[in-house]
Amino acid sequence: MLDQNHIHPVTDFNRNTKEHIQRLKETGRAEVLTVNGRAEIVVQSADAYQKLLDAAEMSRTLKGVRRGLAQAKRGEGVPMRGFIEKLAKKRGVSLK
């Protein structure tokens, strides 16, 4: 969550870019930049952004796993061996 200490006018960011970048790197927290008092853009360090992307990917992965487990619990889907055999046959691959 962003607090008031992480909201700055875009003009301040332009005037003091080095200080903002240093703070972004040190804290790992994003900053909201405002134009005419309204939030317009969010900036963050590349490391913090990568962590955000990683967390989003993990969330999508866990959602898929949960969906698969729920399907298995309901008895949906096919056994893995049957799926592999069907795929191998479709692709003309021998499993022997």
MOPAC internal coordinates of N, CA, C and O (Angstrom, degrees):
PM7 1SCF
backbone

  N    0.0000 0     0.00 0     0.00 0    0    0    0
  C    1.4484 1     0.00 0     0.00 0    1    0    0
  C    1.5252 1   108.78 1     0.00 0    2    1    0
  O    1.2310 1   121.12 1   -40.05 1    3    2    1
  N    1.3032 1   115.47 1   139.95 1    3    2    1
  C    1.4618 1   120.47 1   179.65 1    5    3    2
  C    1.5178 1   110.16 1   -86.97 1    6    5    3
  O    1.2310 1   121.15 1   -38.99 1    7    6    5
  N    1.3355 1   115.41 1   141.01 1    7    6    5
  C    1.4627 1   118.83 1   174.60 1    9    7    6
  C    1.5307 1   108.84 1  -113.40 1   10    9    7
  O    1.2310 1   120.60 1    -4.38 1   11   10    9
  N    1.3007 1   116.46 1   175.62 1   11   10    9
  C    1.4649 1   121.79 1  -175.64 1   13   11   10
  C    1.5296 1   112.80 1   -59.78 1   14   13   11
  O    1.2310 1   119.89 1   154.67 1   15   14   13
  N    1.3243 1   117.82 1   -25.33 1   15   14   13
  C    1.4664 1   120.90 1  -179.94 1   17   15   14
  C    1.5225 1   112.07 1   -72.56 1   18   17   15
  O    1.2310 1   120.05 1   170.08 1   19   18   17
  N    1.3276 1   117.52 1    -9.92 1   19   18   17
  C    1.4610 1   121.19 1  -177.80 1   21   19   18
  C    1.5287 1   111.93 1  -114.47 1   22   21   19
  O    1.2310 1   121.00 1  -155.00 1   23   22   21
  N    1.3292 1   115.69 1    25.00 1   23   22   21
  C    1.4644 1   121.82 1   176.15 1   25   23   22
  C    1.5242 1   107.34 1  -121.91 1   26   25   23
  O    1.2310 1   120.99 1   -57.11 1   27   26   25
  N    1.3444 1   115.70 1   122.89 1   27   26   25
  C    1.4634 1   120.83 1  -174.95 1   29   27   26
  C    1.5189 1   110.09 1  -139.42 1   30   29   27
  O    1.2310 1   120.53 1   -31.04 1   31   30   29
  N    1.3259 1   116.58 1   148.96 1   31   30   29
  C    1.4638 1   119.32 1   173.60 1   33   31   30
  C    1.5266 1   109.85 1   -66.94 1   34   33   31
  O    1.2310 1   120.41 1   -34.39 1   35   34   33
  N    1.3170 1   116.82 1   145.61 1   35   34   33
  C    1.4534 1   120.62 1   179.30 1   37   35   34
  C    1.5329 1   110.61 1   -61.58 1   38   37   35
  O    1.2310 1   120.40 1   149.13 1   39   38   37
  N    1.3278 1   116.84 1   -30.87 1   39   38   37
  C    1.4744 1   119.26 1   178.32 1   41   39   38
  C    1.5203 1   111.06 1   -64.57 1   42   41   39
  O    1.2310 1   119.88 1   142.50 1   43   42   41
  N    1.3469 1   117.84 1   -37.50 1   43   42   41
  C    1.4590 1   120.66 1   176.52 1   45   43   42
  C    1.5253 1   110.15 1   -66.03 1   46   45   43
  O    1.2310 1   120.51 1   140.47 1   47   46   45
  N    1.3222 1   116.63 1   -39.53 1   47   46   45
  C    1.4696 1   120.08 1   177.51 1   49   47   46
  C    1.5262 1   109.81 1   -62.20 1   50   49   47
  O    1.2310 1   120.17 1   137.53 1   51   50   49
  N    1.3367 1   117.29 1   -42.47 1   51   50   49
  C    1.4651 1   120.83 1   179.25 1   53   51   50
  C    1.5270 1   111.95 1   -64.50 1   54   53   51
  O    1.2310 1   120.35 1   139.33 1   55   54   53
  N    1.3269 1   116.93 1   -40.67 1   55   54   53
  C    1.4681 1   120.70 1  -178.69 1   57   55   54
  C    1.5223 1   112.43 1   -73.07 1   58   57   55
  O    1.2310 1   120.17 1   146.69 1   59   58   57
  N    1.3269 1   117.28 1   -33.31 1   59   58   57
  C    1.4662 1   122.01 1  -173.50 1   61   59   58
  C    1.5288 1   111.93 1  -124.69 1   62   61   59
  O    1.2310 1   121.23 1  -134.00 1   63   62   61
  N    1.3097 1   115.25 1    46.00 1   63   62   61
  C    1.4625 1   120.82 1  -174.61 1   65   63   62
  C    1.5183 1   112.28 1   -56.44 1   66   65   63
  O    1.2310 1   119.78 1   134.13 1   67   66   65
  N    1.3255 1   118.03 1   -45.87 1   67   66   65
  C    1.4650 1   120.75 1  -177.63 1   69   67   66
  C    1.5296 1   111.47 1   -58.84 1   70   69   67
  O    1.2310 1   120.61 1   136.69 1   71   70   69
  N    1.3264 1   116.44 1   -43.31 1   71   70   69
  C    1.4662 1   120.22 1  -179.49 1   73   71   70
  C    1.5313 1   111.14 1   -65.32 1   74   73   71
  O    1.2310 1   120.99 1   138.60 1   75   74   73
  N    1.3197 1   115.71 1   -41.40 1   75   74   73
  C    1.4642 1   119.75 1   179.27 1   77   75   74
  C    1.5247 1   110.44 1   -64.12 1   78   77   75
  O    1.2310 1   120.35 1   133.90 1   79   78   77
  N    1.3192 1   116.93 1   -46.10 1   79   78   77
  C    1.4622 1   120.64 1  -179.89 1   81   79   78
  C    1.5207 1   110.44 1   -61.10 1   82   81   79
  O    1.2310 1   120.50 1   136.70 1   83   82   81
  N    1.3273 1   116.64 1   -43.30 1   83   82   81
  C    1.4684 1   120.02 1   178.66 1   85   83   82
  C    1.5370 1   110.42 1   -60.50 1   86   85   83
  O    1.2310 1   120.41 1   135.65 1   87   86   85
  N    1.3223 1   116.82 1   -44.35 1   87   86   85
  C    1.4613 1   120.87 1   179.83 1   89   87   86
  C    1.5337 1   110.64 1   -64.22 1   90   89   87
  O    1.2310 1   120.57 1   138.01 1   91   90   89
  N    1.3343 1   116.51 1   -41.99 1   91   90   89
  C    1.4610 1   120.71 1   178.57 1   93   91   90
  C    1.5264 1   111.08 1   -59.87 1   94   93   91
  O    1.2310 1   120.79 1   137.31 1   95   94   93
  N    1.3283 1   116.10 1   -42.69 1   95   94   93
  C    1.4735 1   120.46 1   179.21 1   97   95   94
  C    1.5230 1   111.70 1   -67.65 1   98   97   95
  O    1.2310 1   120.67 1   137.84 1   99   98   97
  N    1.3166 1   116.33 1   -42.16 1   99   98   97
  C    1.4701 1   120.48 1  -177.03 1  101   99   98
  C    1.5201 1   112.72 1   -69.12 1  102  101   99
  O    1.2310 1   120.49 1   136.82 1  103  102  101
  N    1.3281 1   116.67 1   -43.18 1  103  102  101
  C    1.4587 1   119.61 1  -174.46 1  105  103  102
  C    1.5210 1   113.20 1   -89.54 1  106  105  103
  O    1.2310 1   120.38 1   152.76 1  107  106  105
  N    1.3360 1   116.88 1   -27.24 1  107  106  105
  C    1.4516 1   120.16 1  -175.28 1  109  107  106
  C    1.5181 1   112.82 1    72.27 1  110  109  107
  O    1.2310 1   120.64 1  -172.86 1  111  110  109
  N    1.3202 1   116.37 1     7.14 1  111  110  109
  C    1.4643 1   120.73 1  -178.58 1  113  111  110
  C    1.5188 1   110.33 1   -98.82 1  114  113  111
  O    1.2310 1   121.17 1   -33.68 1  115  114  113
  N    1.2988 1   115.36 1   146.32 1  115  114  113
  C    1.4620 1   121.03 1   178.58 1  117  115  114
  C    1.5268 1   110.09 1   -77.15 1  118  117  115
  O    1.2310 1   121.33 1   -21.34 1  119  118  117
  N    1.3204 1   115.05 1   158.66 1  119  118  117
  C    1.4555 1   121.45 1   174.99 1  121  119  118
  C    1.5242 1   108.51 1  -123.83 1  122  121  119
  O    1.2310 1   121.06 1   -36.90 1  123  122  121
  N    1.3127 1   115.58 1   143.10 1  123  122  121
  C    1.4593 1   121.62 1   174.63 1  125  123  122
  C    1.5211 1   107.03 1   -96.41 1  126  125  123
  O    1.2310 1   120.59 1   -49.79 1  127  126  125
  N    1.3133 1   116.48 1   130.21 1  127  126  125
  C    1.4587 1   121.32 1   176.50 1  129  127  126
  C    1.5213 1   108.26 1  -106.19 1  130  129  127
  O    1.2310 1   121.51 1   -44.24 1  131  130  129
  N    1.3153 1   114.71 1   135.76 1  131  130  129
  C    1.4608 1   120.68 1  -176.67 1  133  131  130
  C    1.5155 1   111.83 1  -110.07 1  134  133  131
  O    1.2310 1   121.52 1   -27.87 1  135  134  133
  N    1.3101 1   114.69 1   152.13 1  135  134  133
  C    1.4622 1   122.82 1   172.41 1  137  135  134
  C    1.5247 1   105.66 1  -128.05 1  138  137  135
  O    1.2310 1   121.32 1   -58.12 1  139  138  137
  N    1.3232 1   115.08 1   121.88 1  139  138  137
  C    1.4670 1   121.09 1  -176.93 1  141  139  138
  C    1.5340 1   111.35 1    54.58 1  142  141  139
  O    1.2310 1   120.66 1  -141.47 1  143  142  141
  N    1.3098 1   116.34 1    38.53 1  143  142  141
  C    1.4567 1   121.69 1   175.87 1  145  143  142
  C    1.5184 1   115.58 1    79.90 1  146  145  143
  O    1.2310 1   119.88 1  -178.68 1  147  146  145
  N    1.3198 1   117.83 1     1.32 1  147  146  145
  C    1.4644 1   121.30 1  -179.71 1  149  147  146
  C    1.5164 1   110.24 1  -111.66 1  150  149  147
  O    1.2310 1   120.49 1   -43.55 1  151  150  149
  N    1.3224 1   116.67 1   136.45 1  151  150  149
  C    1.4598 1   121.14 1   177.72 1  153  151  150
  C    1.5220 1   109.37 1   -60.31 1  154  153  151
  O    1.2310 1   120.58 1   -51.62 1  155  154  153
  N    1.3349 1   116.50 1   128.38 1  155  154  153
  C    1.4652 1   121.22 1  -177.89 1  157  155  154
  C    1.5171 1   113.33 1  -124.23 1  158  157  155
  O    1.2310 1   120.27 1   146.99 1  159  158  157
  N    1.3315 1   117.08 1   -33.01 1  159  158  157
  C    1.4601 1   119.27 1  -174.23 1  161  159  158
  C    1.5300 1   109.88 1  -151.65 1  162  161  159
  O    1.2310 1   121.25 1   -27.49 1  163  162  161
  N    1.3105 1   115.21 1   152.51 1  163  162  161
  C    1.4628 1   121.32 1   175.86 1  165  163  162
  C    1.5185 1   107.25 1  -117.53 1  166  165  163
  O    1.2310 1   120.58 1   -46.14 1  167  166  165
  N    1.3225 1   116.50 1   133.86 1  167  166  165
  C    1.4628 1   121.44 1   176.75 1  169  167  166
  C    1.5192 1   108.83 1  -121.73 1  170  169  167
  O    1.2310 1   121.33 1   -31.70 1  171  170  169
  N    1.3261 1   115.07 1   148.30 1  171  170  169
  C    1.4572 1   120.25 1   177.45 1  173  171  170
  C    1.5231 1   108.79 1  -155.24 1  174  173  171
  O    1.2310 1   120.98 1   -14.30 1  175  174  173
  N    1.3126 1   115.73 1   165.70 1  175  174  173
  C    1.4577 1   119.74 1  -179.88 1  177  175  174
  C    1.5250 1   109.53 1   -71.01 1  178  177  175
  O    1.2310 1   121.00 1   -20.62 1  179  178  177
  N    1.3286 1   115.70 1   159.38 1  179  178  177
  C    1.4613 1   120.43 1   178.88 1  181  179  178
  C    1.5270 1   110.54 1   -61.81 1  182  181  179
  O    1.2310 1   119.79 1   140.49 1  183  182  181
  N    1.3395 1   118.00 1   -39.51 1  183  182  181
  C    1.4689 1   120.94 1   179.18 1  185  183  182
  C    1.5295 1   111.04 1   -63.04 1  186  185  183
  O    1.2310 1   120.48 1   136.19 1  187  186  185
  N    1.3267 1   116.69 1   -43.81 1  187  186  185
  C    1.4610 1   120.34 1   179.53 1  189  187  186
  C    1.5253 1   110.22 1   -64.83 1  190  189  187
  O    1.2310 1   120.40 1   141.40 1  191  190  189
  N    1.3223 1   116.84 1   -38.60 1  191  190  189
  C    1.4633 1   120.52 1   178.97 1  193  191  190
  C    1.5240 1   110.23 1   -65.26 1  194  193  191
  O    1.2310 1   120.04 1   138.01 1  195  194  193
  N    1.3332 1   117.52 1   -41.99 1  195  194  193
  C    1.4584 1   120.91 1   179.15 1  197  195  194
  C    1.5275 1   110.54 1   -62.57 1  198  197  195
  O    1.2310 1   120.69 1   139.41 1  199  198  197
  N    1.3236 1   116.29 1   -40.59 1  199  198  197
  C    1.4740 1   119.45 1   177.01 1  201  199  198
  C    1.5275 1   110.89 1   -62.15 1  202  201  199
  O    1.2310 1   120.52 1   141.23 1  203  202  201
  N    1.3211 1   116.61 1   -38.77 1  203  202  201
  C    1.4572 1   121.22 1   177.56 1  205  203  202
  C    1.5266 1   110.63 1   -63.87 1  206  205  203
  O    1.2310 1   120.49 1   135.91 1  207  206  205
  N    1.3406 1   116.66 1   -44.09 1  207  206  205
  C    1.4603 1   120.56 1   177.39 1  209  207  206
  C    1.5233 1   111.18 1   -62.35 1  210  209  207
  O    1.2310 1   120.60 1   137.53 1  211  210  209
  N    1.3352 1   116.47 1   -42.47 1  211  210  209
  C    1.4657 1   120.67 1   178.87 1  213  211  210
  C    1.5217 1   111.31 1   -62.00 1  214  213  211
  O    1.2310 1   120.53 1   138.23 1  215  214  213
  N    1.3321 1   116.60 1   -41.77 1  215  214  213
  C    1.4640 1   120.64 1   179.56 1  217  215  214
  C    1.5285 1   110.51 1   -65.84 1  218  217  215
  O    1.2310 1   120.30 1   140.40 1  219  218  217
  N    1.3235 1   117.02 1   -39.60 1  219  218  217
  C    1.4630 1   120.34 1   178.31 1  221  219  218
  C    1.5252 1   110.43 1   -64.65 1  222  221  219
  O    1.2310 1   120.12 1   138.02 1  223  222  221
  N    1.3197 1   117.37 1   -41.98 1  223  222  221
  C    1.4640 1   121.42 1   178.54 1  225  223  222
  C    1.5233 1   110.53 1   -63.57 1  226  225  223
  O    1.2310 1   120.33 1   137.75 1  227  226  225
  N    1.3200 1   116.97 1   -42.25 1  227  226  225
  C    1.4594 1   120.57 1   178.46 1  229  227  226
  C    1.5229 1   110.38 1   -62.42 1  230  229  227
  O    1.2310 1   120.62 1   139.65 1  231  230  229
  N    1.3116 1   116.41 1   -40.35 1  231  230  229
  C    1.4590 1   121.14 1   178.43 1  233  231  230
  C    1.5247 1   110.88 1   -61.39 1  234  233  231
  O    1.2310 1   120.61 1   135.24 1  235  234  233
  N    1.3497 1   116.44 1   -44.76 1  235  234  233
  C    1.4693 1   119.90 1   178.29 1  237  235  234
  C    1.5242 1   110.95 1   -63.65 1  238  237  235
  O    1.2310 1   120.41 1   139.84 1  239  238  237
  N    1.3277 1   116.82 1   -40.16 1  239  238  237
  C    1.4591 1   120.87 1   179.20 1  241  239  238
  C    1.5208 1   110.75 1   -63.32 1  242  241  239
  O    1.2310 1   120.46 1   132.60 1  243  242  241
  N    1.3233 1   116.73 1   -47.40 1  243  242  241
  C    1.4634 1   120.40 1  -179.97 1  245  243  242
  C    1.5232 1   111.18 1   -62.90 1  246  245  243
  O    1.2310 1   120.51 1   142.69 1  247  246  245
  N    1.3191 1   116.62 1   -37.31 1  247  246  245
  C    1.4693 1   120.04 1   177.88 1  249  247  246
  C    1.5253 1   109.84 1   -62.18 1  250  249  247
  O    1.2310 1   120.20 1   137.41 1  251  250  249
  N    1.3265 1   117.23 1   -42.59 1  251  250  249
  C    1.4632 1   121.20 1   178.11 1  253  251  250
  C    1.5170 1   112.19 1   -64.43 1  254  253  251
  O    1.2310 1   120.53 1   138.43 1  255  254  253
  N    1.3303 1   116.60 1   -41.57 1  255  254  253
  C    1.4581 1   120.72 1   178.35 1  257  255  254
  C    1.5224 1   110.17 1   -63.31 1  258  257  255
  O    1.2310 1   120.54 1   135.17 1  259  258  257
  N    1.3359 1   116.57 1   -44.83 1  259  258  257
  C    1.4680 1   119.91 1   178.66 1  261  259  258
  C    1.5261 1   111.46 1   -60.92 1  262  261  259
  O    1.2310 1   121.03 1   138.61 1  263  262  261
  N    1.3273 1   115.64 1   -41.39 1  263  262  261
  C    1.4603 1   119.82 1   179.26 1  265  263  262
  C    1.5347 1   110.01 1   -63.24 1  266  265  263
  O    1.2310 1   120.30 1   136.54 1  267  266  265
  N    1.3259 1   117.03 1   -43.46 1  267  266  265
  C    1.4568 1   121.12 1   178.53 1  269  267  266
  C    1.5187 1   112.28 1   -63.74 1  270  269  267
  O    1.2310 1   120.36 1   137.93 1  271  270  269
  N    1.3223 1   116.91 1   -42.07 1  271  270  269
  C    1.4619 1   120.38 1   178.38 1  273  271  270
  C    1.5225 1   111.28 1   -64.29 1  274  273  271
  O    1.2310 1   120.65 1   140.53 1  275  274  273
  N    1.3242 1   116.37 1   -39.47 1  275  274  273
  C    1.4675 1   120.19 1   178.26 1  277  275  274
  C    1.5269 1   110.42 1   -64.99 1  278  277  275
  O    1.2310 1   120.27 1   139.23 1  279  278  277
  N    1.3300 1   117.09 1   -40.77 1  279  278  277
  C    1.4605 1   120.50 1   177.88 1  281  279  278
  C    1.5270 1   110.55 1   -63.73 1  282  281  279
  O    1.2310 1   120.66 1   136.42 1  283  282  281
  N    1.3232 1   116.35 1   -43.58 1  283  282  281
  C    1.4722 1   120.16 1   179.11 1  285  283  282
  C    1.5206 1   110.42 1   -62.77 1  286  285  283
  O    1.2310 1   120.48 1   139.79 1  287  286  285
  N    1.3058 1   116.69 1   -40.21 1  287  286  285
  C    1.4600 1   121.07 1   179.58 1  289  287  286
  C    1.5300 1   111.18 1   -62.78 1  290  289  287
  O    1.2310 1   120.84 1   146.06 1  291  290  289
  N    1.3345 1   116.00 1   -33.94 1  291  290  289
  C    1.4619 1   120.64 1   178.70 1  293  291  290
  C    1.5279 1   111.94 1   -82.26 1  294  293  291
  O    1.2310 1   120.83 1   177.40 1  295  294  293
  N    1.3282 1   116.03 1    -2.60 1  295  294  293
  C    1.4635 1   119.96 1   179.62 1  297  295  294
  C    1.5126 1   113.86 1    82.65 1  298  297  295
  O    1.2310 1   120.39 1  -163.82 1  299  298  297
  N    1.3107 1   116.87 1    16.18 1  299  298  297
  C    1.4580 1   120.86 1   179.21 1  301  299  298
  C    1.5234 1   109.91 1   -86.73 1  302  301  299
  O    1.2310 1   120.74 1   -12.70 1  303  302  301
  N    1.3145 1   116.18 1   167.30 1  303  302  301
  C    1.4494 1   120.47 1   177.67 1  305  303  302
  C    1.5167 1   111.47 1    91.06 1  306  305  303
  O    1.2310 1   121.42 1     4.20 1  307  306  305
  N    1.3348 1   114.89 1  -175.80 1  307  306  305
  C    1.4685 1   121.07 1   179.39 1  309  307  306
  C    1.5219 1   108.52 1  -127.49 1  310  309  307
  O    1.2310 1   120.20 1   -26.06 1  311  310  309
  N    1.3326 1   117.22 1   153.94 1  311  310  309
  C    1.4609 1   119.40 1   176.19 1  313  311  310
  C    1.5340 1   110.34 1   -61.57 1  314  313  311
  O    1.2310 1   120.42 1   -32.93 1  315  314  313
  N    1.3148 1   116.79 1   147.07 1  315  314  313
  C    1.4598 1   122.54 1  -176.87 1  317  315  314
  C    1.5302 1   111.87 1   -56.11 1  318  317  315
  O    1.2310 1   120.19 1   135.31 1  319  318  317
  N    1.3210 1   117.25 1   -44.69 1  319  318  317
  C    1.4714 1   120.29 1  -177.56 1  321  319  318
  C    1.5269 1   110.70 1   -59.05 1  322  321  319
  O    1.2310 1   120.72 1   135.76 1  323  322  321
  N    1.3323 1   116.24 1   -44.24 1  323  322  321
  C    1.4590 1   119.85 1   179.22 1  325  323  322
  C    1.5164 1   111.95 1   -63.01 1  326  325  323
  O    1.2310 1   120.71 1   140.00 1  327  326  325
  N    1.3104 1   116.26 1   -40.00 1  327  326  325
  C    1.4587 1   120.45 1   178.37 1  329  327  326
  C    1.5242 1   110.85 1   -63.16 1  330  329  327
  O    1.2310 1   120.44 1   134.72 1  331  330  329
  N    1.3247 1   116.77 1   -45.28 1  331  330  329
  C    1.4702 1   120.98 1  -178.89 1  333  331  330
  C    1.5183 1   110.44 1   -63.85 1  334  333  331
  O    1.2310 1   120.41 1   137.18 1  335  334  333
  N    1.3259 1   116.82 1   -42.82 1  335  334  333
  C    1.4693 1   119.96 1   179.11 1  337  335  334
  C    1.5227 1   111.47 1   -62.55 1  338  337  335
  O    1.2310 1   120.42 1   137.33 1  339  338  337
  N    1.3225 1   116.80 1   -42.67 1  339  338  337
  C    1.4621 1   121.37 1   179.28 1  341  339  338
  C    1.5315 1   110.62 1   -64.75 1  342  341  339
  O    1.2310 1   120.37 1   136.90 1  343  342  341
  N    1.3118 1   116.90 1   -43.10 1  343  342  341
  C    1.4632 1   121.26 1   179.20 1  345  343  342
  C    1.5257 1   110.81 1   -64.89 1  346  345  343
  O    1.2310 1   120.32 1   136.17 1  347  346  345
  N    1.3265 1   117.00 1   -43.83 1  347  346  345
  C    1.4649 1   120.83 1   179.52 1  349  347  346
  C    1.5254 1   110.85 1   -61.37 1  350  349  347
  O    1.2310 1   120.45 1   136.63 1  351  350  349
  N    1.3242 1   116.74 1   -43.37 1  351  350  349
  C    1.4641 1   121.14 1   179.22 1  353  351  350
  C    1.5209 1   110.24 1   -62.53 1  354  353  351
  O    1.2310 1   120.73 1   135.98 1  355  354  353
  N    1.3265 1   116.20 1   -44.02 1  355  354  353
  C    1.4676 1   121.27 1  -179.93 1  357  355  354
  C    1.5263 1   111.26 1   -60.75 1  358  357  355
  O    1.2310 1   121.00 1   142.15 1  359  358  357
  N    1.3298 1   115.69 1   -37.85 1  359  358  357
  C    1.4827 1   120.46 1  -177.63 1  361  359  358
  C    1.5343 1   113.04 1   -91.74 1  362  361  359
  O    1.2310 1   120.70 1   179.52 1  363  362  361
  N    1.3273 1   116.26 1    -0.48 1  363  362  361
  C    1.4612 1   119.40 1   179.64 1  365  363  362
  C    1.5145 1   113.57 1    70.90 1  366  365  363
  O    1.2310 1   120.50 1  -146.46 1  367  366  365
  N    1.3219 1   116.64 1    33.54 1  367  366  365
  C    1.4664 1   121.82 1  -178.50 1  369  367  366
  C    1.5274 1   109.05 1  -107.95 1  370  369  367
  O    1.2310 1   121.16 1   -44.47 1  371  370  369
  N    1.3305 1   115.38 1   135.53 1  371  370  369
  C    1.4603 1   120.18 1   177.91 1  373  371  370
  C    1.5181 1   109.20 1   -88.97 1  374  373  371
  O    1.2310 1   120.36 1   -44.77 1  375  374  373
  N    1.3015 1   116.93 1   135.23 1  375  374  373
  C    1.4634 1   121.32 1   178.19 1  377  375  374
  C    1.5221 1   112.24 1   -92.75 1  378  377  375
  O    1.2310 1   120.08 1  -179.34 1  379  378  377
  N    1.2945 1   117.45 1     0.66 1  379  378  377
  C    1.4669 1   121.26 1  -178.45 1  381  379  378
  C    1.4890 1   111.93 1   -92.92 1  382  381  379
  O    1.2310 1   120.10 1   180.00 1  383  382  381

